[in-house]
Amino acid sequence: MKNKILTIFVAISVLALMLTSCSSSSASTATSWGGATVTDSAVYFANGAQVMALRLDNGASIWTYPEKMVAARTFLAAPVLVGDQLILADTGHLLTSINSRDGVTQNWQFTGAKGKYIDSPLVVGETLIAPNADKSLYGLDLQGSLLWTFTAENSFWAQPASDGTLVFAPNFDHYLYAVDLATGEQKWKTDLKASLVARPTLVDGVLYIGNLDGDVFALDSAKGTILWETKVAGGVWAAPNFVEGQLYFGDQTGIINILKADDGSVVDSINVESAVIGSGAVVKDGIVFGKENGDIITIGFDGSNLGTKTVGGSIYSNLSINGNLFVVVATKGANPLVAFDTDVKQSWVYTTSTKK
C-alpha cells in the first residue's frame, strides 16, 4: 500500500508539473523532462532549454540550438525529422523548422499558437499536425503555412495518430476527436470518460488509448464507436505498444499491463513497483519500459521479467528506438540521455562533458 500511495503521489506531481507548463507562469518550471528522437543519422535531444544533435555512434555533440538559451522557450517535445528539416515545438508558443545538418539555419517559424506545445507534431505526407495547449490543433504544410485550425473545449497535449485521411486527437476534455486531414473538419468525437494525455495507437482500423482514470479503450477509427473497454489499476500516460495481437503499457501505479487487442481481456499485470509514464521500446526479447525510480525493465512478450538496469534520475519520457539503438531520457539524473542496443546493453552516455 505504501508503494502504491508513493507512485500515485509521483504521478500527481508530474501532472502538476505539466499543468504548470500549460499556464501563464514562467517556463522555467517545466524544464525537468524532455524528449529524444533516434534517426538513421543522429539522435536529436530536447533537453529543456536547448535541443542537441548527437552522434549516433558515441553520443558526442554535433550542434546545440539555440546557441544561447532563451528564458521563454523550453523544449519538452521530441524533435521531428522531415527530410533535412528538424521541427521543434516549444513552450514559448513557437513551432520552428531548422536545418538538421547545421542546427543554425531557420527554414520557417509558425507563431500562430497562443499556448504551449507539450508533445511533438505529427507529419503525414506533406501535412504537419501540431497539438497545442491553447485548445487547438494546427494543420500546416511543410513550408510552415497554416492550412487549417481545429478548436476543442480544452487542451491538446498528446501527438495525434492518423490513417492518412483522418487525424485522431486526444483532448484533456475527455474526448477523442477525428478530424479530416485535408480540411480540419470534425468527423466524429467520442467521450472516453476522463482526461486524455496519452497518444493513441492505431492498428488496422482500430484505435487503442487509455485515460488518466485507468480506463483503456478500443475504438473503430472510421466511426468512433467503442469496441471494448477495460479498467486497469492506474492512469495511462502513453500509447500502448502493439505486438502480435497484444497491447503492452504501463500505468501510474507501477503496473505493466498486457491486454489482448481483440477484446481487451487481461493477459497479465506485472507490478514493477514504480510508476511507468512513457511508452516502451520493442527490442529483441521483449519490451523495455522506463520507470519513475530511474530504472529500465525488460518485460518478455510472455510477461516474464527479463531484468532491470539503473539509469538514474527519473524516467518520464517515451523511449525512442530506431534500428539497433534506443535512448532513455533521465530527468534530474547525472546522465540526461543514455543509449542502449537492442540486447539492452549500454552503448553510450550523454553528459555535459560530452559537448565539444
DOZAFI-557795 format. One record per residue (C-alpha): residue number from 1; residue in one letter; x, y, z. Coordinates in nm, 2 decimals. Layout:
BEGIN
- k:r:X:Y:Z
- NUM:a:X:Y:Z .
...
// end
This chain:
BEGIN
- k:r:X:Y:Z
- 1:m:0.00:0.00:0.00 .
- 2:k:0.29:0.24:0.08 .
- 3:n:0.44:0.19:-0.26 .
- 4:k:0.10:0.24:-0.43 .
- 5:i:0.05:0.57:-0.25 .
- 6:l:0.40:0.68:-0.34 .
- 7:t:0.36:0.61:-0.71 .
- 8:i:0.03:0.79:-0.72 .
- 9:f:0.19:1.09:-0.55 .
- 10:v:0.47:1.09:-0.81 .
- 11:a:0.22:1.08:-1.09 .
- 12:i:0.02:1.36:-0.95 .
- 13:s:0.34:1.56:-0.91 .
- 14:v:0.42:1.51:-1.28 .
- 15:l:0.06:1.61:-1.37 .
- 16:a:0.10:1.93:-1.16 .
- 17:l:0.43:2.00:-1.34 .
- 18:m:0.25:1.96:-1.68 .
- 19:l:-0.04:2.18:-1.57 .
- 20:t:0.21:2.44:-1.47 .
- 21:s:0.38:2.42:-1.81 .
- 22:c:0.04:2.49:-1.97 .
- 23:s:-0.03:2.80:-1.76 .
- 24:s:0.09:3.15:-1.80 .
- 25:s:0.36:3.11:-1.54 .
- 26:s:0.73:3.10:-1.61 .
- 27:a:0.85:2.83:-1.85 .
- 28:s:1.14:2.76:-1.61 .
- 29:t:0.90:2.54:-1.40 .
- 30:a:0.88:2.30:-1.70 .
- 31:t:1.24:2.22:-1.76 .
- 32:s:1.26:1.89:-1.58 .
- 33:w:1.18:1.65:-1.86 .
- 34:g:1.24:1.63:-2.23 .
- 35:g:1.22:1.40:-2.54 .
- 36:a:1.45:1.24:-2.79 .
- 37:t:1.43:1.10:-3.14 .
- 38:v:1.66:0.84:-3.29 .
- 39:t:1.71:0.86:-3.66 .
- 40:d:1.93:0.69:-3.91 .
- 41:s:2.20:0.95:-3.88 .
- 42:a:2.18:1.11:-3.53 .
- 43:v:1.99:1.15:-3.20 .
- 44:y:1.80:1.47:-3.15 .
- 45:f:1.75:1.55:-2.79 .
- 46:a:1.52:1.82:-2.65 .
- 47:n:1.67:1.89:-2.31 .
- 48:g:1.46:2.17:-2.17 .
- 49:a:1.63:2.49:-2.26 .
- 50:q:1.81:2.36:-2.57 .
- 51:v:1.80:2.09:-2.84 .
- 52:m:2.11:1.89:-2.91 .
- 53:a:2.21:1.69:-3.21 .
- 54:l:2.43:1.39:-3.11 .
- 55:r:2.64:1.15:-3.30 .
- 56:l:2.46:0.81:-3.34 .
- 57:d:2.77:0.60:-3.27 .
- 58:n:2.90:0.77:-2.95 .
- 59:g:2.67:1.05:-2.83 .
- 60:a:2.92:1.33:-2.90 .
- 61:s:2.76:1.67:-2.95 .
- 62:i:2.73:1.79:-3.31 .
- 63:w:2.54:2.11:-3.25 .
- 64:t:2.32:2.29:-2.99 .
- 65:y:2.01:2.50:-3.07 .
- 66:p:1.97:2.78:-2.97 .
- 67:e:2.33:2.86:-2.90 .
- 68:k:2.22:3.09:-2.62 .
- 69:m:1.93:2.99:-2.40 .
- 70:v:1.61:3.19:-2.42 .
- 71:a:1.41:3.20:-2.10 .
- 72:a:1.07:3.19:-2.26 .
- 73:r:1.15:2.88:-2.47 .
- 74:t:1.15:2.53:-2.31 .
- 75:f:1.17:2.22:-2.53 .
- 76:l:0.97:1.93:-2.39 .
- 77:a:0.87:1.75:-2.71 .
- 78:a:1.09:1.51:-2.91 .
- 79:p:1.21:1.68:-3.23 .
- 80:v:1.06:1.56:-3.56 .
- 81:l:1.28:1.50:-3.86 .
- 82:v:1.13:1.55:-4.21 .
- 83:g:1.40:1.53:-4.48 .
- 84:d:1.66:1.79:-4.38 .
- 85:q:1.40:1.98:-4.17 .
- 86:l:1.40:1.93:-3.79 .
- 87:i:1.07:2.05:-3.64 .
- 88:l:1.10:2.18:-3.29 .
- 89:a:0.80:2.26:-3.07 .
- 90:d:0.85:2.47:-2.75 .
- 91:t:0.66:2.62:-2.46 .
- 92:g:0.72:2.97:-2.59 .
- 93:h:0.43:2.91:-2.84 .
- 94:l:0.67:2.85:-3.13 .
- 95:l:0.69:2.58:-3.39 .
- 96:t:1.03:2.61:-3.56 .
- 97:s:1.19:2.44:-3.86 .
- 98:i:1.57:2.44:-3.87 .
- 99:n:1.83:2.27:-4.09 .
- 100:s:1.91:1.93:-3.92 .
- 101:r:2.26:1.94:-4.06 .
- 102:d:2.38:2.26:-3.90 .
- 103:g:2.13:2.34:-3.63 .
- 104:v:2.15:2.71:-3.72 .
- 105:t:1.97:2.78:-4.04 .
- 106:q:1.60:2.85:-3.98 .
- 107:n:1.36:2.74:-4.26 .
- 108:w:1.05:2.88:-4.11 .
- 109:q:0.87:2.96:-3.78 .
- 110:f:0.50:2.93:-3.71 .
- 111:t:0.39:3.19:-3.44 .
- 112:g:0.01:3.14:-3.46 .
- 113:a:-0.04:2.93:-3.15 .
- 114:k:-0.13:3.10:-2.82 .
- 115:g:-0.04:2.81:-2.59 .
- 116:k:0.25:2.58:-2.51 .
- 117:y:0.35:2.27:-2.72 .
- 118:i:0.37:1.98:-2.48 .
- 119:d:0.41:1.69:-2.74 .
- 120:s:0.56:1.66:-3.08 .
- 121:p:0.37:1.74:-3.40 .
- 122:l:0.28:1.46:-3.64 .
- 123:v:0.38:1.46:-4.00 .
- 124:v:0.15:1.28:-4.25 .
- 125:g:0.27:1.31:-4.61 .
- 126:e:0.30:1.68:-4.68 .
- 127:t:0.10:1.79:-4.38 .
- 128:l:0.21:1.86:-4.02 .
- 129:i:-0.04:1.85:-3.74 .
- 130:a:0.06:2.02:-3.42 .
- 131:p:-0.14:1.98:-3.09 .
- 132:n:-0.13:2.28:-2.86 .
- 133:a:-0.24:2.37:-2.51 .
- 134:d:-0.44:2.66:-2.64 .
- 135:k:-0.72:2.41:-2.73 .
- 136:s:-0.63:2.39:-3.09 .
- 137:l:-0.49:2.15:-3.35 .
- 138:y:-0.29:2.33:-3.62 .
- 139:g:-0.26:2.18:-3.97 .
- 140:l:0.04:2.32:-4.17 .
- 141:d:0.22:2.24:-4.49 .
- 142:l:0.59:2.16:-4.47 .
- 143:q:0.68:2.52:-4.56 .
- 144:g:0.51:2.64:-4.23 .
- 145:s:0.19:2.79:-4.39 .
- 146:l:-0.13:2.74:-4.19 .
- 147:l:-0.38:2.51:-4.37 .
- 148:w:-0.65:2.48:-4.10 .
- 149:t:-0.72:2.51:-3.73 .
- 150:f:-0.94:2.28:-3.53 .
- 151:t:-1.05:2.41:-3.18 .
- 152:a:-1.19:2.20:-2.89 .
- 153:e:-1.31:2.27:-2.54 .
- 154:n:-0.97:2.20:-2.37 .
- 155:s:-0.60:2.15:-2.43 .
- 156:f:-0.44:1.91:-2.68 .
- 157:w:-0.13:1.77:-2.51 .
- 158:a:-0.06:1.45:-2.70 .
- 159:q:0.06:1.38:-3.05 .
- 160:p:-0.23:1.25:-3.26 .
- 161:a:-0.24:0.95:-3.49 .
- 162:s:-0.36:0.94:-3.85 .
- 163:d:-0.46:0.68:-4.11 .
- 164:g:-0.37:0.93:-4.39 .
- 165:t:-0.73:1.05:-4.42 .
- 166:l:-0.84:1.13:-4.06 .
- 167:v:-0.64:1.27:-3.77 .
- 168:f:-0.72:1.12:-3.43 .
- 169:a:-0.65:1.37:-3.15 .
- 170:p:-0.69:1.31:-2.77 .
- 171:n:-0.80:1.61:-2.56 .
- 172:f:-0.80:1.70:-2.20 .
- 173:d:-1.18:1.74:-2.22 .
- 174:h:-1.22:1.36:-2.23 .
- 175:y:-1.30:1.34:-2.60 .
- 176:l:-1.11:1.17:-2.87 .
- 177:y:-1.16:1.37:-3.19 .
- 178:a:-1.14:1.26:-3.55 .
- 179:v:-1.08:1.54:-3.80 .
- 180:d:-1.02:1.55:-4.17 .
- 181:l:-0.65:1.56:-4.25 .
- 182:a:-0.71:1.79:-4.56 .
- 183:t:-0.96:2.04:-4.41 .
- 184:g:-0.96:2.01:-4.03 .
- 185:e:-1.34:1.94:-4.03 .
- 186:q:-1.46:1.73:-3.74 .
- 187:k:-1.58:1.38:-3.85 .
- 188:w:-1.67:1.24:-3.50 .
- 189:k:-1.59:1.27:-3.14 .
- 190:t:-1.62:1.01:-2.86 .
- 191:d:-1.63:1.07:-2.48 .
- 192:l:-1.37:0.85:-2.31 .
- 193:k:-1.48:0.94:-1.95 .
- 194:a:-1.16:1.12:-1.83 .
- 195:s:-0.87:1.34:-1.95 .
- 196:l:-0.66:1.21:-2.23 .
- 197:v:-0.29:1.28:-2.23 .
- 198:a:-0.17:0.96:-2.39 .
- 199:r:-0.11:0.92:-2.76 .
- 200:p:-0.34:0.68:-2.94 .
- 201:t:-0.21:0.36:-3.11 .
- 202:l:-0.37:0.29:-3.45 .
- 203:v:-0.36:-0.07:-3.59 .
- 204:d:-0.57:-0.20:-3.88 .
- 205:g:-0.85:0.05:-3.83 .
- 206:v:-0.87:0.02:-3.45 .
- 207:l:-0.75:0.29:-3.21 .
- 208:y:-0.62:0.19:-2.86 .
- 209:i:-0.59:0.46:-2.59 .
- 210:g:-0.61:0.49:-2.21 .
- 211:n:-0.72:0.78:-1.99 .
- 212:l:-0.60:0.92:-1.66 .
- 213:d:-0.85:0.72:-1.46 .
- 214:g:-0.72:0.39:-1.59 .
- 215:d:-0.99:0.32:-1.85 .
- 216:v:-0.85:0.16:-2.17 .
- 217:f:-1.05:0.16:-2.49 .
- 218:a:-1.05:0.02:-2.84 .
- 219:l:-1.24:0.22:-3.10 .
- 220:d:-1.34:0.18:-3.46 .
- 221:s:-1.14:0.45:-3.63 .
- 222:a:-1.40:0.51:-3.91 .
- 223:k:-1.70:0.57:-3.68 .
- 224:g:-1.55:0.64:-3.33 .
- 225:t:-1.76:0.36:-3.17 .
- 226:i:-1.62:0.19:-2.87 .
- 227:l:-1.54:-0.18:-2.94 .
- 228:w:-1.43:-0.27:-2.58 .
- 229:e:-1.33:-0.11:-2.26 .
- 230:t:-1.11:-0.24:-1.98 .
- 231:k:-1.01:-0.10:-1.64 .
- 232:v:-0.65:-0.11:-1.52 .
- 233:a:-0.50:-0.01:-1.18 .
- 234:g:-0.39:0.35:-1.26 .
- 235:g:-0.38:0.63:-1.51 .
- 236:v:-0.24:0.57:-1.86 .
- 237:w:0.00:0.84:-1.98 .
- 238:a:0.14:0.69:-2.30 .
- 239:a:0.05:0.49:-2.61 .
- 240:p:0.04:0.11:-2.58 .
- 241:n:0.29:-0.09:-2.77 .
- 242:f:0.11:-0.34:-3.01 .
- 243:v:0.30:-0.66:-3.06 .
- 244:e:0.14:-0.97:-3.23 .
- 245:g:-0.22:-0.90:-3.11 .
- 246:q:-0.13:-0.78:-2.76 .
- 247:l:-0.11:-0.44:-2.60 .
- 248:y:0.18:-0.36:-2.36 .
- 249:f:0.17:-0.04:-2.15 .
- 250:g:0.24:0.09:-1.80 .
- 251:d:0.03:0.29:-1.56 .
- 252:q:0.09:0.54:-1.28 .
- 253:t:0.06:0.28:-1.00 .
- 254:g:0.36:0.09:-1.13 .
- 255:i:0.18:-0.19:-1.32 .
- 256:i:0.28:-0.30:-1.67 .
- 257:n:-0.04:-0.43:-1.83 .
- 258:i:-0.07:-0.68:-2.11 .
- 259:l:-0.41:-0.70:-2.28 .
- 260:k:-0.55:-0.89:-2.58 .
- 261:a:-0.61:-0.64:-2.85 .
- 262:d:-0.92:-0.81:-2.99 .
- 263:d:-1.13:-0.80:-2.67 .
- 264:g:-0.93:-0.61:-2.40 .
- 265:s:-0.91:-0.91:-2.17 .
- 266:v:-0.62:-0.90:-1.93 .
- 267:v:-0.33:-1.13:-2.01 .
- 268:d:-0.10:-1.02:-1.73 .
- 269:s:-0.05:-0.74:-1.48 .
- 270:i:0.31:-0.71:-1.37 .
- 271:n:0.39:-0.50:-1.06 .
- 272:v:0.72:-0.32:-1.12 .
- 273:e:0.69:-0.10:-0.80 .
- 274:s:0.74:0.24:-0.97 .
- 275:a:0.52:0.45:-1.20 .
- 276:v:0.56:0.39:-1.57 .
- 277:i:0.47:0.71:-1.75 .
- 278:g:0.62:0.67:-2.10 .
- 279:s:0.58:0.42:-2.39 .
- 280:g:0.82:0.13:-2.41 .
- 281:a:1.07:0.03:-2.68 .
- 282:v:1.03:-0.31:-2.85 .
- 283:v:1.36:-0.50:-2.86 .
- 284:k:1.47:-0.85:-2.95 .
- 285:d:1.33:-1.04:-2.65 .
- 286:g:1.06:-0.81:-2.52 .
- 287:i:0.97:-0.45:-2.44 .
- 288:v:1.18:-0.21:-2.23 .
- 289:f:1.00:0.04:-2.01 .
- 290:g:1.14:0.33:-1.81 .
- 291:k:1.03:0.37:-1.45 .
- 292:e:0.99:0.68:-1.23 .
- 293:n:1.26:0.55:-1.00 .
- 294:g:1.53:0.57:-1.28 .
- 295:d:1.54:0.21:-1.37 .
- 296:i:1.46:0.04:-1.70 .
- 297:i:1.30:-0.30:-1.70 .
- 298:t:1.26:-0.55:-1.99 .
- 299:i:0.94:-0.75:-2.00 .
- 300:g:0.93:-1.05:-2.22 .
- 301:f:0.64:-1.09:-2.46 .
- 302:d:0.51:-1.36:-2.23 .
- 303:g:0.51:-1.12:-1.93 .
- 304:s:0.83:-1.25:-1.78 .
- 305:n:1.08:-1.01:-1.61 .
- 306:l:1.40:-1.02:-1.81 .
- 307:g:1.59:-0.78:-1.59 .
- 308:t:1.64:-0.43:-1.46 .
- 309:k:1.91:-0.18:-1.52 .
- 310:t:1.96:0.15:-1.34 .
- 311:v:1.99:0.47:-1.55 .
- 312:g:1.94:0.72:-1.27 .
- 313:g:1.72:1.02:-1.21 .
- 314:s:1.35:0.97:-1.31 .
- 315:i:1.22:0.84:-1.64 .
- 316:y:0.90:1.01:-1.76 .
- 317:s:0.95:1.03:-2.14 .
- 318:n:0.88:0.78:-2.41 .
- 319:l:1.17:0.55:-2.51 .
- 320:s:1.28:0.62:-2.86 .
- 321:i:1.41:0.35:-3.08 .
- 322:n:1.54:0.32:-3.44 .
- 323:g:1.71:0.01:-3.57 .
- 324:n:1.96:-0.12:-3.33 .
- 325:l:1.96:0.17:-3.08 .
- 326:f:1.72:0.31:-2.82 .
- 327:v:1.76:0.60:-2.59 .
- 328:v:1.64:0.68:-2.24 .
- 329:v:1.59:1.04:-2.12 .
- 330:a:1.66:1.07:-1.75 .
- 331:t:1.51:1.36:-1.56 .
- 332:k:1.74:1.52:-1.30 .
- 333:g:1.99:1.24:-1.33 .
- 334:a:2.37:1.27:-1.37 .
- 335:n:2.33:1.14:-1.72 .
- 336:p:2.04:1.30:-1.90 .
- 337:l:2.05:1.06:-2.20 .
- 338:v:2.16:0.70:-2.21 .
- 339:a:2.17:0.48:-2.53 .
- 340:f:2.13:0.11:-2.54 .
- 341:d:2.14:-0.15:-2.81 .
- 342:t:1.85:-0.39:-2.86 .
- 343:d:2.02:-0.65:-2.64 .
- 344:v:1.98:-0.38:-2.37 .
- 345:k:2.35:-0.33:-2.33 .
- 346:q:2.46:0.03:-2.27 .
- 347:s:2.61:0.19:-2.58 .
- 348:w:2.70:0.54:-2.46 .
- 349:v:2.60:0.81:-2.22 .
- 350:y:2.55:1.18:-2.29 .
- 351:t:2.66:1.42:-2.02 .
- 352:t:2.75:1.78:-2.02 .
- 353:s:3.11:1.67:-2.06 .
- 354:t:3.03:1.51:-2.39 .
- 355:k:2.99:1.85:-2.55 .
- 356:k:3.27:1.97:-2.79 .
// end
